[in-house]
Amino acid sequence: MQPRVSILLQVLKPLPLVGIMLWVKVVAVRLQDEETRERERERASTMLNLDEEEAWANRLAQAGEKENEGV
């Protein structure tokens, strides 16, 4: 009976360390995902700002063309 307990303890001894390592990995992946989402938000915001600037430039150009037609 004693060898079985010894073997069982040898098998179970590293489990807390494995659990901690898995937890650290999960936290690292979540942080990386959060950083990736933040970068995607910034990129989308930048693209939106560029689209808005382009739209304003187009409106100004169209307004200028209309003024030139009226003259």
N, C-alpha and C positions, 0 to 999 in steps of 0.2 A: 504494500500500500504506500509506503514511503517513497519509492521511486516515481510513482504516478504523480504524487503531489509535487515532487521536485520538478518533474517534466512540465507539469501544468504551470508552475510558477515561472519556469524559464520561458514558456510560451507567452504568458500573460504579462511578464515584466515590461517588455517594450511597448505594450499597447498605449499607455498614456502618452509616451513620446510620439507615437504614430498619430494619435488623436490631435496633439498639439501641432504637429507638422501639417496635418490636413487643415486644421483651423486657420493656420497662418497662410496656407495656400489659398483658401477660400477668401480670406480678407484681402490678400494681394490681388486676386482676380477681380474682386468687387471694386477695389480702388482703381485698378486699371480700366475697368469698364466705365467707371464714373469719369475718369480723365478723358477717355475716348468720347463719351457723350458730351462733355464740356467742349472739347475741340470741335465736335460736329456742330454744336450750337453756335460757336463762334464763327465757324465757316459759313453756316447758313445765314447768320446775321450779316456777315460781310457781303455775301452774295445778294441778300435782300437790299442792303444799302446800295450796292452797285446797280442793281435793277432800278431802284428808286431814282438814283442819279441819272441813269440812262433815260428813264421815262421823262424826267424833268428836262433833260437836254432835248429830247424829241419834241416835247411840248413847246419849248422855246423856239426850236427850229421851225416848227409848223406855224407858230405865231408870227415869226419873222417872214415866212413865205407868204402868209396871208396879207401882212402889211405891204410887202413888195407888190403883190397882185393888185392891191387897192390903189397904189400910187400911179 
